[in-house]
Amino acid sequence: MDMITIDQEKCVKDGICAAECPTLIINAQKGFPEIVKGAQSFCINCGHCVAVCPTAALSHKNLSPEDCMQINKEMLPAPEQMELFLRNRRSIRAYKKKQVPKDILQQIITIASHAPSGHNRQPVQWHVIYERDELTQLCGHVIDWMKWMIKEKPDMAKAMELELVVAGYEAGSDILTRGTPHLILAHGNKHDFSSESSCTIAMTWLELALPSFGLGGCWCGYFNAATMFWPPLQAALGLPKNNLSYGAMMVGYPKFAYHRIPPRNKAVITGL
């Protein structure tokens, strides 16, 4: 099967698909678009050629126009709406004792999975710690890691204020996971150069998607640090071999509502 097929009745020979191809493997200079010789190994299956064609004339062997979600421009936010949406983001640290339906979490993760990744490698995998009891058990491993750090790496432990965290946790204050009902991890193969940045971007998309579902989230830095450096926790999580977690997000229904947007430091910009 050819990599791309062209519906010649629909194609208007505008060359947009060739201009937008990230790897420049489409030639549209001689009429209908065609793949250049030897291009099979360079295609990254991004779908740009299919998505950008205004007449839906082009199909890729792995993707047809019918496979794509249609863009409704009327639903896209205006600049003022986008500013409010992004500046309204808050890190949520107080949650209701209420589980989020699994299908809602799956929908949000699916949205976050559309985040960009280097060379369209899409290396991000997801792990959901759904039950609070399981999360509480895993937090025990995090505390063990912190105690090891306090003993073996005192300077680093002091900088991270681990003694205060351990003391608070053992006194009944859950500063690790803030009582969140769920924790979501984004992980990828440590030998894939794109895993860390891709997980960070995807986790950011996840956090931004949460409020639209009435949910909130907060990055769980202490927990994720332990996932990267503490073998007992790694074993308990059971992630695939060679995979590391590059982001952990608390997720749940916010206990309180925010009513104002605090200012931030003025952006430092050069070149404009």
KESE-764642 format. One line per field, with one value per residue: residue in three letters; x, y, z of N, C-alpha, C in turn. Coordinates in nm, 3 decimals, always signed. Atoms other than C-alpha are relative to their C-alpha. Layout:
BEGIN
res	[ALA,...]
nu	[X,...]
nv	[Y,...]
nw	[Z,...]
cau	[X,...]
cav	[Y,...]
caw	[Z,...]
cu	[X,...]
cv	[Y,...]
cw	[Z,...]
***
This chain:
BEGIN
res	[MET,ASP,MET,ILE,THR,ILE,ASP,GLN,GLU,LYS,CYS,VAL,LYS,ASP,GLY,ILE,CYS,ALA,ALA,GLU,CYS,PRO,THR,LEU,ILE,ILE,ASN,ALA,GLN,LYS,GLY,PHE,PRO,GLU,ILE,VAL,LYS,GLY,ALA,GLN,SER,PHE,CYS,ILE,ASN,CYS,GLY,HIS,CYS,VAL,ALA,VAL,CYS,PRO,THR,ALA,ALA,LEU,SER,HIS,LYS,ASN,LEU,SER,PRO,GLU,ASP,CYS,MET,GLN,ILE,ASN,LYS,GLU,MET,LEU,PRO,ALA,PRO,GLU,GLN,MET,GLU,LEU,PHE,LEU,ARG,ASN,ARG,ARG,SER,ILE,ARG,ALA,TYR,LYS,LYS,LYS,GLN,VAL,PRO,LYS,ASP,ILE,LEU,GLN,GLN,ILE,ILE,THR,ILE,ALA,SER,HIS,ALA,PRO,SER,GLY,HIS,ASN,ARG,GLN,PRO,VAL,GLN,TRP,HIS,VAL,ILE,TYR,GLU,ARG,ASP,GLU,LEU,THR,GLN,LEU,CYS,GLY,HIS,VAL,ILE,ASP,TRP,MET,LYS,TRP,MET,ILE,LYS,GLU,LYS,PRO,ASP,MET,ALA,LYS,ALA,MET,GLU,LEU,GLU,LEU,VAL,VAL,ALA,GLY,TYR,GLU,ALA,GLY,SER,ASP,ILE,LEU,THR,ARG,GLY,THR,PRO,HIS,LEU,ILE,LEU,ALA,HIS,GLY,ASN,LYS,HIS,ASP,PHE,SER,SER,GLU,SER,SER,CYS,THR,ILE,ALA,MET,THR,TRP,LEU,GLU,LEU,ALA,LEU,PRO,SER,PHE,GLY,LEU,GLY,GLY,CYS,TRP,CYS,GLY,TYR,PHE,ASN,ALA,ALA,THR,MET,PHE,TRP,PRO,PRO,LEU,GLN,ALA,ALA,LEU,GLY,LEU,PRO,LYS,ASN,ASN,LEU,SER,TYR,GLY,ALA,MET,MET,VAL,GLY,TYR,PRO,LYS,PHE,ALA,TYR,HIS,ARG,ILE,PRO,PRO,ARG,ASN,LYS,ALA,VAL,ILE,THR,GLY,LEU]
nu	[+0.083,-0.074,+0.004,+0.114,+0.087,+0.060,+0.127,-0.028,+0.120,+0.004,-0.127,-0.005,-0.142,-0.046,-0.132,-0.004,-0.049,-0.146,-0.058,+0.016,-0.062,-0.119,-0.122,-0.015,-0.003,+0.108,-0.032,+0.123,-0.040,+0.036,+0.142,+0.051,-0.106,-0.055,-0.110,-0.130,-0.065,-0.069,+0.059,+0.068,-0.068,-0.003,+0.133,+0.016,+0.141,+0.059,+0.134,+0.013,+0.045,+0.144,+0.072,-0.007,+0.062,+0.131,+0.105,-0.002,-0.036,-0.117,+0.005,-0.126,+0.027,+0.038,+0.095,+0.086,+0.073,+0.112,-0.053,-0.037,+0.102,+0.017,-0.023,+0.111,-0.064,+0.086,-0.026,-0.133,+0.007,-0.058,-0.117,+0.038,+0.042,-0.120,-0.073,+0.069,-0.012,-0.134,-0.035,+0.089,-0.052,-0.049,-0.042,+0.101,-0.060,+0.106,+0.091,+0.114,-0.016,+0.091,-0.074,+0.034,+0.030,-0.114,+0.012,-0.038,-0.146,-0.047,+0.024,-0.098,-0.130,+0.003,-0.023,-0.140,-0.084,-0.017,-0.107,-0.109,-0.121,-0.107,+0.002,+0.125,-0.034,+0.109,-0.054,+0.061,+0.092,+0.070,+0.034,+0.095,+0.019,+0.141,+0.053,-0.071,-0.073,-0.125,-0.086,-0.052,-0.107,-0.114,-0.060,-0.095,-0.129,-0.053,-0.055,-0.124,-0.101,-0.036,-0.083,-0.131,-0.062,-0.039,-0.117,-0.110,-0.019,+0.058,+0.005,+0.110,+0.124,+0.030,+0.048,+0.135,+0.080,+0.056,+0.027,+0.130,+0.103,+0.012,+0.059,+0.141,+0.074,+0.013,+0.093,+0.134,+0.023,-0.040,-0.057,-0.045,+0.104,+0.107,+0.129,+0.060,+0.053,-0.069,-0.129,-0.026,-0.141,-0.038,-0.130,-0.051,-0.128,-0.110,-0.097,+0.058,-0.038,+0.116,+0.096,+0.017,+0.069,+0.134,+0.082,+0.025,+0.100,+0.128,+0.054,+0.050,+0.130,+0.093,+0.041,+0.083,+0.130,+0.078,+0.110,+0.117,+0.077,+0.030,-0.106,-0.122,-0.118,-0.123,-0.118,-0.037,-0.143,-0.067,+0.032,-0.066,-0.143,-0.022,+0.018,-0.117,-0.125,+0.017,+0.036,+0.120,+0.119,+0.005,+0.049,+0.141,+0.079,+0.006,-0.006,-0.079,-0.144,-0.069,+0.084,-0.004,+0.107,-0.052,+0.098,+0.109,+0.102,+0.116,+0.121,+0.123,+0.095,-0.045,+0.084,+0.036,-0.004,-0.077,+0.081,-0.086,-0.123,-0.113,-0.097,-0.128,-0.109,+0.002,-0.078,-0.128,+0.001,-0.103,+0.015,+0.122]
nv	[-0.120,-0.125,-0.073,-0.091,+0.012,-0.129,-0.003,-0.102,-0.083,-0.099,-0.073,-0.124,-0.022,-0.123,+0.023,-0.025,+0.120,+0.004,-0.110,+0.025,+0.127,-0.031,+0.062,-0.042,+0.119,-0.008,-0.086,-0.042,-0.097,+0.047,+0.036,+0.066,+0.033,+0.135,+0.019,+0.003,+0.131,+0.034,-0.075,+0.088,+0.004,-0.134,-0.040,+0.014,+0.032,-0.108,-0.030,-0.138,-0.008,+0.030,-0.102,-0.134,-0.004,-0.065,+0.071,+0.140,+0.079,+0.084,+0.102,+0.068,+0.142,+0.024,-0.101,-0.059,-0.116,+0.047,+0.036,-0.122,-0.087,-0.124,-0.122,-0.095,-0.126,-0.075,+0.044,-0.040,-0.118,-0.128,-0.031,-0.034,+0.125,+0.080,-0.061,+0.034,+0.145,+0.036,-0.070,+0.052,+0.128,+0.002,+0.129,+0.038,+0.078,+0.045,+0.077,+0.069,+0.145,+0.050,+0.054,-0.041,+0.118,+0.044,-0.040,-0.141,-0.003,+0.052,-0.104,-0.108,+0.051,+0.005,-0.137,-0.033,+0.080,-0.074,-0.099,+0.023,+0.072,-0.014,+0.089,+0.078,+0.133,+0.037,+0.100,-0.010,+0.100,-0.052,+0.094,-0.062,+0.058,-0.040,+0.018,-0.075,+0.093,+0.034,-0.117,-0.013,+0.100,-0.045,-0.114,+0.056,+0.012,-0.135,-0.039,+0.077,-0.065,-0.126,+0.031,+0.038,-0.124,-0.076,+0.065,+0.015,-0.122,-0.101,-0.134,-0.002,+0.017,-0.127,-0.092,+0.043,-0.006,+0.133,+0.030,-0.058,+0.079,+0.127,-0.026,-0.034,+0.118,+0.093,-0.061,+0.008,-0.101,+0.058,-0.102,+0.069,+0.010,-0.092,+0.068,+0.018,+0.136,+0.070,-0.052,+0.043,-0.009,+0.006,+0.066,+0.038,+0.072,-0.089,-0.003,-0.081,-0.139,-0.089,+0.040,-0.094,-0.122,+0.035,+0.024,-0.129,-0.072,+0.070,-0.020,-0.137,+0.004,+0.068,-0.094,-0.105,+0.056,+0.039,-0.088,+0.013,+0.113,-0.027,+0.061,-0.076,+0.084,-0.062,+0.084,+0.071,+0.007,+0.092,+0.138,+0.034,+0.013,+0.134,+0.100,+0.001,+0.036,+0.095,+0.129,+0.065,-0.062,+0.040,+0.137,+0.001,-0.057,+0.099,-0.058,+0.083,-0.004,-0.116,-0.119,-0.087,-0.099,-0.136,-0.095,+0.056,-0.103,+0.024,-0.031,+0.021,-0.111,-0.102,-0.021,-0.141,-0.072,-0.124,-0.111,-0.104,+0.045,-0.080,-0.037,+0.066,-0.090,-0.045,+0.086,-0.050,+0.028,-0.065,+0.017,-0.066]
nw	[+0.000,+0.005,-0.126,+0.010,+0.117,+0.031,+0.072,+0.100,+0.020,-0.108,-0.011,+0.076,+0.031,-0.064,-0.056,-0.144,-0.069,+0.015,-0.077,-0.144,-0.041,-0.082,+0.052,+0.140,+0.085,+0.099,+0.114,+0.068,+0.102,+0.135,+0.006,-0.119,-0.096,-0.002,-0.094,+0.065,-0.003,-0.124,-0.112,-0.095,-0.130,-0.060,-0.044,-0.145,-0.025,-0.079,+0.048,+0.046,+0.139,+0.002,-0.078,+0.058,+0.133,-0.014,+0.072,-0.044,+0.118,-0.025,-0.105,-0.031,-0.018,-0.139,-0.045,+0.103,-0.053,-0.083,-0.132,-0.073,-0.057,+0.074,-0.078,-0.003,-0.035,-0.090,-0.137,-0.041,-0.086,+0.041,-0.082,-0.137,-0.065,-0.023,-0.110,-0.125,-0.022,-0.044,-0.124,-0.104,-0.050,-0.137,-0.054,-0.099,-0.108,-0.092,+0.084,-0.058,-0.012,+0.103,+0.114,+0.135,+0.082,+0.080,+0.140,+0.008,-0.002,+0.128,+0.101,-0.019,+0.041,+0.146,+0.045,-0.027,+0.089,+0.125,-0.017,+0.096,-0.042,+0.098,+0.117,-0.012,-0.053,-0.091,-0.091,-0.133,-0.050,-0.117,-0.108,-0.094,-0.134,-0.013,-0.136,-0.102,-0.087,+0.070,-0.001,-0.136,-0.015,+0.078,-0.070,-0.096,+0.069,+0.017,-0.130,-0.016,+0.083,-0.064,-0.116,+0.054,+0.045,-0.119,-0.056,+0.095,+0.078,-0.090,+0.058,+0.096,-0.076,-0.065,+0.104,+0.036,-0.124,-0.017,-0.141,-0.033,+0.067,-0.071,-0.132,+0.020,+0.046,-0.112,-0.096,+0.057,+0.102,+0.128,+0.089,+0.122,+0.103,-0.035,-0.008,+0.132,+0.020,+0.109,+0.047,+0.138,+0.038,+0.142,+0.001,+0.132,+0.001,-0.035,+0.110,+0.107,-0.028,-0.003,-0.104,-0.110,+0.044,+0.045,-0.119,-0.063,+0.079,-0.010,-0.134,-0.003,+0.068,-0.091,-0.105,+0.059,+0.040,-0.117,-0.042,+0.087,-0.051,-0.139,-0.079,-0.018,-0.016,-0.050,+0.020,-0.123,+0.021,-0.091,+0.041,+0.126,-0.024,-0.055,+0.106,+0.087,-0.069,-0.109,+0.059,-0.056,+0.056,+0.141,+0.005,-0.040,+0.108,+0.107,+0.134,+0.093,-0.015,+0.056,-0.002,-0.116,-0.009,+0.015,-0.051,-0.080,-0.019,-0.084,+0.075,-0.074,-0.002,-0.095,-0.118,-0.005,+0.127,+0.004,+0.050,+0.055,+0.064,-0.048,+0.104,+0.001,+0.037,+0.138,+0.089,+0.048,+0.144,+0.080,+0.144,+0.052]
cau	[+0.000,+0.125,+0.211,-0.035,-0.329,-0.483,-0.848,-0.785,-1.145,-1.097,-0.733,-0.690,-0.308,-0.248,+0.071,-0.026,+0.042,+0.398,+0.461,+0.344,+0.521,+0.777,+1.020,+0.969,+0.890,+0.593,+0.653,+0.370,+0.562,+0.444,+0.072,-0.078,+0.122,+0.349,+0.603,+0.967,+1.189,+1.317,+1.076,+0.932,+1.194,+1.154,+0.778,+0.697,+0.323,+0.227,-0.083,-0.008,-0.067,-0.412,-0.509,-0.406,-0.569,-0.868,-1.055,-0.985,-0.823,-0.522,-0.513,-0.209,-0.172,-0.215,-0.469,-0.764,-0.962,-1.248,-1.022,-0.971,-1.177,-1.320,-1.220,-1.513,-1.370,-1.670,-1.564,-1.208,-1.142,-1.080,-0.757,-0.938,-1.090,-0.754,-0.590,-0.854,-0.833,-0.455,-0.420,-0.705,-0.499,-0.437,-0.245,-0.511,-0.402,-0.737,-0.966,-1.309,-1.319,-1.483,-1.352,-1.346,-1.519,-1.265,-1.409,-1.358,-0.992,-0.949,-1.102,-0.870,-0.564,-0.668,-0.681,-0.338,-0.202,-0.241,+0.038,+0.334,+0.640,+0.977,+0.967,+0.614,+0.765,+0.471,+0.672,+0.442,+0.273,+0.034,-0.014,-0.310,-0.302,-0.677,-0.742,-0.649,-0.544,-0.286,-0.156,-0.118,+0.089,+0.311,+0.364,+0.533,+0.805,+0.840,+0.894,+1.153,+1.337,+1.327,+1.470,+1.749,+1.818,+1.831,+2.092,+2.297,+2.251,+2.195,+2.278,+2.038,+1.774,+1.804,+1.760,+1.445,+1.320,+1.275,+1.298,+0.998,+0.803,+0.876,+0.792,+0.467,+0.367,+0.434,+0.227,-0.068,-0.024,-0.019,+0.208,+0.307,-0.022,-0.255,-0.527,-0.582,-0.804,-0.591,-0.237,-0.149,+0.205,+0.348,+0.635,+0.855,+1.162,+1.471,+1.673,+1.439,+1.576,+1.227,+1.064,+1.132,+1.029,+0.730,+0.606,+0.644,+0.446,+0.176,+0.140,+0.098,-0.180,-0.340,-0.339,-0.486,-0.764,-0.878,-1.083,-1.311,-1.424,-1.472,-1.142,-0.812,-0.457,-0.114,+0.230,+0.347,+0.720,+0.826,+0.646,+0.790,+1.143,+1.114,+0.986,+1.306,+1.556,+1.406,+1.409,+1.146,+0.896,+0.987,+0.924,+0.591,+0.472,+0.556,+0.628,+0.772,+1.142,+1.362,+1.068,+1.093,+0.817,+0.882,+0.575,+0.317,-0.011,-0.258,-0.610,-0.949,-1.248,-1.136,-1.265,-1.274,-1.330,-1.097,-1.241,-0.942,-0.627,-0.310,-0.055,+0.278,+0.620,+0.647,+0.768,+1.135,+1.146,+1.436,+1.438,+1.106]
cav	[+0.000,+0.349,+0.574,+0.837,+0.818,+1.117,+1.159,+1.341,+1.463,+1.647,+1.755,+2.117,+2.090,+2.370,+2.210,+2.274,+1.913,+1.936,+2.272,+2.145,+1.806,+1.819,+1.587,+1.733,+1.398,+1.513,+1.659,+1.865,+2.059,+1.847,+1.838,+1.587,+1.527,+1.224,+1.081,+1.139,+0.838,+0.670,+0.858,+0.554,+0.563,+0.937,+0.959,+1.019,+0.942,+1.282,+1.316,+1.676,+1.604,+1.458,+1.723,+2.025,+1.930,+2.166,+1.932,+1.601,+1.471,+1.305,+0.982,+0.830,+0.455,+0.482,+0.764,+0.883,+1.210,+1.007,+0.904,+1.266,+1.482,+1.778,+2.126,+2.345,+2.697,+2.835,+2.634,+2.766,+3.025,+3.390,+3.547,+3.688,+3.348,+3.177,+3.428,+3.369,+2.991,+2.975,+3.237,+3.075,+2.758,+2.679,+2.403,+2.221,+2.088,+2.026,+1.757,+1.618,+1.258,+1.150,+0.926,+1.041,+0.796,+0.589,+0.679,+1.049,+0.992,+0.788,+1.069,+1.329,+1.110,+1.060,+1.437,+1.475,+1.205,+1.449,+1.665,+1.713,+1.492,+1.511,+1.363,+1.240,+0.952,+0.954,+0.779,+0.868,+0.590,+0.640,+0.470,+0.551,+0.481,+0.480,+0.351,+0.568,+0.266,+0.169,+0.524,+0.532,+0.213,+0.357,+0.672,+0.450,+0.382,+0.756,+0.815,+0.535,+0.706,+1.037,+0.879,+0.726,+1.066,+1.231,+0.978,+0.938,+1.273,+1.521,+1.837,+1.751,+1.638,+1.969,+2.164,+1.962,+2.003,+1.628,+1.617,+1.848,+1.641,+1.314,+1.463,+1.608,+1.286,+1.075,+1.323,+1.268,+1.554,+1.421,+1.676,+1.413,+1.364,+1.607,+1.347,+1.325,+1.033,+0.953,+0.991,+0.977,+0.906,+0.980,+0.745,+0.644,+0.448,+0.606,+0.524,+0.729,+1.083,+1.227,+1.058,+1.316,+1.626,+1.448,+1.334,+1.685,+1.837,+1.569,+1.608,+1.983,+1.920,+1.682,+1.949,+2.210,+1.973,+1.897,+2.212,+2.156,+1.836,+2.004,+1.862,+1.998,+1.876,+1.946,+1.818,+1.564,+1.631,+1.436,+1.123,+1.144,+1.199,+0.878,+0.691,+0.783,+0.694,+0.441,+0.079,-0.049,+0.205,+0.126,-0.242,-0.168,+0.040,-0.235,-0.004,-0.165,-0.246,+0.058,+0.297,+0.592,+0.820,+1.176,+1.331,+1.259,+1.448,+1.452,+1.453,+1.499,+1.723,+2.054,+2.110,+2.486,+2.731,+3.014,+3.358,+3.570,+3.540,+3.655,+3.846,+3.696,+3.851,+4.057,+3.845,+3.892,+3.919,+3.991,+4.043,+4.229]
caw	[+0.000,-0.087,+0.206,+0.086,-0.150,-0.322,-0.416,-0.741,-0.759,-0.428,-0.457,-0.570,-0.600,-0.351,-0.213,+0.150,+0.253,+0.117,+0.284,+0.623,+0.622,+0.908,+0.731,+0.380,+0.221,+0.012,-0.332,-0.482,-0.746,-1.039,-0.976,-0.738,-0.416,-0.402,-0.162,-0.251,-0.312,+0.005,+0.230,+0.408,+0.685,+0.748,+0.800,+1.169,+1.134,+1.273,+1.057,+0.956,+0.587,+0.654,+0.910,+0.702,+0.369,+0.331,+0.097,+0.279,-0.039,+0.122,+0.321,+0.492,+0.513,+0.892,+0.896,+0.693,+0.722,+0.870,+1.161,+1.266,+1.499,+1.313,+1.432,+1.535,+1.525,+1.711,+2.017,+2.020,+2.294,+2.220,+2.352,+2.656,+2.734,+2.697,+2.928,+3.195,+3.149,+3.191,+3.463,+3.655,+3.706,+4.073,+4.247,+4.449,+4.788,+4.959,+4.818,+4.888,+5.003,+4.681,+4.407,+4.048,+3.811,+3.622,+3.283,+3.358,+3.446,+3.130,+2.922,+3.075,+3.021,+2.659,+2.615,+2.775,+2.545,+2.256,+2.398,+2.162,+2.181,+2.011,+1.660,+1.741,+1.940,+2.185,+2.459,+2.749,+2.943,+3.233,+3.569,+3.793,+4.165,+4.204,+4.555,+4.849,+5.059,+4.796,+4.781,+5.159,+5.148,+4.876,+5.080,+5.337,+5.081,+5.020,+5.392,+5.399,+5.113,+5.297,+5.614,+5.404,+5.251,+5.594,+5.705,+5.388,+5.211,+5.495,+5.299,+5.020,+5.270,+5.451,+5.130,+5.057,+5.418,+5.444,+5.823,+5.851,+5.600,+5.782,+6.122,+5.992,+5.818,+6.126,+6.329,+6.096,+5.847,+5.491,+5.328,+5.069,+4.888,+5.068,+5.106,+4.731,+4.628,+4.322,+4.193,+3.823,+3.702,+3.357,+3.282,+2.991,+2.894,+3.049,+2.736,+2.514,+2.490,+2.456,+2.757,+3.026,+2.832,+2.680,+3.021,+3.160,+2.874,+2.888,+3.264,+3.218,+2.969,+3.218,+3.489,+3.253,+3.146,+3.502,+3.581,+3.281,+3.453,+3.789,+3.913,+4.035,+4.060,+4.200,+4.110,+4.368,+4.371,+4.680,+4.564,+4.215,+4.343,+4.541,+4.233,+4.051,+4.323,+4.567,+4.444,+4.694,+4.564,+4.204,+4.273,+4.442,+4.147,+3.898,+3.605,+3.290,+3.294,+3.224,+3.273,+3.509,+3.632,+3.520,+3.676,+3.946,+3.978,+4.264,+4.122,+4.284,+4.347,+4.503,+4.853,+4.807,+4.520,+4.424,+4.351,+4.247,+4.037,+4.216,+4.005,+3.913,+3.861,+3.548,+3.258,+3.174,+2.795,+2.565,+2.191,+2.166]
cu	[+0.087,-0.013,-0.113,-0.079,-0.073,-0.132,+0.010,-0.122,-0.009,+0.125,+0.000,+0.145,+0.053,+0.138,+0.012,+0.058,+0.152,+0.067,-0.002,+0.066,+0.128,+0.129,+0.020,+0.006,-0.113,+0.040,-0.131,+0.030,-0.046,-0.146,-0.047,+0.115,+0.044,+0.117,+0.132,+0.065,+0.076,-0.059,-0.059,+0.062,+0.001,-0.136,-0.015,-0.146,-0.069,-0.142,-0.019,-0.060,-0.150,-0.078,-0.007,-0.071,-0.141,-0.115,-0.009,+0.032,+0.110,-0.025,+0.139,-0.032,-0.044,-0.108,-0.079,-0.070,-0.114,+0.044,+0.020,-0.122,-0.006,+0.019,-0.120,+0.057,-0.083,+0.024,+0.138,-0.006,+0.062,+0.119,-0.034,-0.041,+0.121,+0.083,-0.063,+0.018,+0.137,+0.038,-0.085,+0.052,+0.053,+0.049,-0.093,+0.062,-0.102,-0.110,-0.117,+0.031,-0.100,+0.081,-0.052,-0.032,+0.115,-0.010,+0.035,+0.152,+0.057,-0.018,+0.103,+0.139,+0.008,+0.024,+0.148,+0.095,+0.019,+0.106,+0.114,+0.116,+0.103,-0.009,-0.124,+0.025,-0.109,+0.045,-0.071,-0.095,-0.055,-0.026,-0.086,-0.002,-0.139,-0.049,+0.087,+0.083,+0.134,+0.096,+0.062,+0.115,+0.126,+0.069,+0.097,+0.137,+0.065,+0.065,+0.130,+0.114,+0.048,+0.091,+0.141,+0.076,+0.052,+0.130,+0.120,+0.033,-0.055,-0.011,-0.116,-0.135,-0.040,-0.055,-0.143,-0.094,-0.065,-0.030,-0.136,-0.113,-0.024,-0.068,-0.148,-0.083,-0.024,-0.091,-0.143,-0.033,+0.054,+0.048,+0.048,-0.104,-0.126,-0.138,-0.069,-0.055,+0.077,+0.134,+0.025,+0.147,+0.013,+0.141,+0.040,+0.135,+0.115,+0.105,-0.052,+0.024,-0.120,-0.094,-0.023,-0.076,-0.143,-0.093,-0.034,-0.106,-0.137,-0.064,-0.054,-0.135,-0.106,-0.051,-0.094,-0.139,-0.092,-0.116,-0.126,-0.091,-0.037,+0.104,+0.117,+0.117,+0.116,+0.114,+0.045,+0.151,+0.072,-0.024,+0.077,+0.150,+0.033,-0.017,+0.126,+0.123,-0.013,-0.049,-0.124,-0.130,-0.015,-0.057,-0.149,-0.090,-0.014,-0.003,+0.083,+0.150,+0.058,-0.086,+0.017,-0.120,+0.063,-0.101,-0.109,-0.097,-0.109,-0.124,-0.122,-0.092,+0.047,-0.099,-0.050,+0.011,+0.085,-0.082,+0.082,+0.127,+0.115,+0.094,+0.127,+0.109,-0.010,+0.092,+0.128,+0.014,+0.114,-0.031,-0.125,+0.008]
cv	[+0.125,+0.073,+0.101,-0.032,+0.133,-0.022,+0.115,+0.087,+0.109,+0.088,+0.123,+0.041,+0.130,-0.015,+0.021,-0.120,-0.008,+0.108,-0.026,-0.128,+0.028,-0.055,+0.022,-0.118,-0.002,+0.101,+0.034,+0.100,-0.039,-0.042,-0.063,-0.038,-0.145,-0.005,-0.006,-0.137,-0.019,+0.063,-0.088,+0.007,+0.135,+0.046,-0.026,-0.022,+0.106,+0.034,+0.142,+0.007,-0.024,+0.113,+0.134,+0.011,+0.058,-0.076,-0.148,-0.094,-0.101,-0.096,-0.061,-0.146,-0.034,+0.094,+0.055,+0.122,-0.041,-0.038,+0.122,+0.071,+0.129,+0.120,+0.093,+0.134,+0.083,-0.038,+0.042,+0.129,+0.122,+0.030,+0.032,-0.124,-0.087,+0.057,-0.036,-0.148,-0.035,+0.067,-0.049,-0.130,+0.015,-0.140,-0.035,-0.093,-0.040,-0.065,-0.056,-0.150,-0.069,-0.048,+0.058,-0.125,-0.035,+0.045,+0.148,+0.013,-0.048,+0.104,+0.112,-0.045,-0.008,+0.138,+0.036,-0.076,+0.065,+0.109,-0.031,-0.077,+0.010,-0.105,-0.091,-0.141,-0.052,-0.106,-0.009,-0.117,+0.051,-0.112,+0.074,-0.079,+0.046,-0.006,+0.073,-0.091,-0.039,+0.117,+0.020,-0.097,+0.045,+0.119,-0.047,-0.017,+0.137,+0.048,-0.076,+0.062,+0.130,-0.025,-0.042,+0.124,+0.082,-0.056,+0.004,+0.127,+0.120,+0.140,+0.013,-0.012,+0.130,+0.100,-0.031,-0.001,-0.135,-0.034,+0.054,-0.082,-0.131,+0.021,+0.031,-0.122,-0.097,+0.055,+0.005,+0.104,-0.051,+0.109,-0.062,+0.006,+0.077,-0.064,-0.019,-0.141,-0.080,+0.066,-0.058,+0.024,-0.002,-0.056,-0.039,-0.067,+0.098,+0.010,+0.079,+0.147,+0.092,-0.028,+0.108,+0.125,-0.030,-0.024,+0.131,+0.078,-0.065,+0.020,+0.142,+0.008,-0.065,+0.099,+0.107,-0.051,-0.023,+0.095,-0.011,-0.115,+0.020,-0.054,+0.097,-0.093,+0.079,-0.098,-0.056,-0.029,-0.099,-0.145,-0.036,-0.013,-0.139,-0.108,-0.013,-0.059,-0.110,-0.134,-0.067,+0.060,-0.036,-0.140,-0.006,+0.055,-0.096,+0.059,-0.090,+0.019,+0.119,+0.127,+0.076,+0.094,+0.138,+0.105,-0.073,+0.112,-0.048,+0.045,-0.027,+0.120,+0.103,+0.019,+0.144,+0.061,+0.125,+0.110,+0.112,-0.061,+0.088,+0.037,-0.082,+0.104,+0.039,-0.086,+0.069,-0.042,+0.075,-0.021,+0.063,+0.151]
cw	[+0.000,+0.133,+0.001,-0.126,-0.016,-0.074,-0.101,-0.031,+0.106,+0.003,-0.091,-0.031,+0.060,+0.066,+0.150,+0.075,-0.005,+0.086,+0.149,+0.047,+0.078,-0.058,-0.150,-0.096,-0.102,-0.108,-0.072,-0.111,-0.140,-0.008,+0.129,+0.094,-0.011,+0.097,-0.077,+0.020,+0.133,+0.124,+0.110,+0.140,+0.070,+0.051,+0.150,+0.038,+0.086,-0.043,-0.050,-0.140,-0.012,+0.066,-0.071,-0.135,+0.010,-0.067,+0.038,-0.115,+0.028,+0.115,+0.016,+0.025,+0.143,+0.049,-0.118,+0.059,+0.094,+0.141,+0.091,+0.058,-0.081,+0.093,-0.014,+0.048,+0.096,+0.146,+0.050,+0.081,-0.064,+0.089,+0.145,+0.079,+0.032,+0.114,+0.134,+0.033,+0.057,+0.132,+0.117,+0.062,+0.142,+0.033,+0.116,+0.104,+0.106,-0.085,+0.080,+0.007,-0.092,-0.118,-0.132,-0.081,-0.093,-0.145,-0.020,-0.002,-0.133,-0.110,+0.010,-0.045,-0.153,-0.059,+0.016,-0.092,-0.137,+0.011,-0.097,+0.062,-0.111,-0.110,+0.001,+0.053,+0.094,+0.103,+0.134,+0.027,+0.133,+0.102,+0.102,+0.130,+0.044,+0.144,+0.102,+0.092,-0.063,+0.004,+0.138,+0.024,-0.076,+0.065,+0.108,-0.061,-0.018,+0.130,+0.027,-0.081,+0.065,+0.122,-0.044,-0.044,+0.118,+0.058,-0.094,-0.079,+0.078,-0.061,-0.099,+0.071,+0.068,-0.101,-0.041,+0.118,+0.031,+0.146,+0.041,-0.062,+0.074,+0.135,-0.012,-0.038,+0.116,+0.110,-0.054,-0.104,-0.134,-0.096,-0.131,-0.109,+0.034,+0.004,-0.134,-0.016,-0.104,-0.028,-0.139,-0.032,-0.153,-0.005,-0.142,+0.013,+0.022,-0.110,-0.121,+0.033,+0.018,+0.117,+0.104,-0.042,-0.042,+0.118,+0.069,-0.074,+0.014,+0.137,+0.016,-0.069,+0.088,+0.105,-0.056,-0.040,+0.120,+0.033,-0.085,+0.043,+0.147,+0.096,+0.017,+0.020,+0.055,-0.023,+0.134,-0.005,+0.089,-0.042,-0.126,+0.016,+0.053,-0.107,-0.087,+0.068,+0.106,-0.054,+0.062,-0.055,-0.147,-0.014,+0.032,-0.110,-0.118,-0.140,-0.092,+0.022,-0.076,-0.004,+0.130,-0.004,-0.006,+0.044,+0.075,+0.032,+0.094,-0.078,+0.087,-0.012,+0.102,+0.114,+0.006,-0.140,+0.014,-0.068,-0.063,-0.058,+0.049,-0.115,+0.013,-0.033,-0.146,-0.085,-0.043,-0.146,-0.066,-0.148,-0.058,+0.025]
***
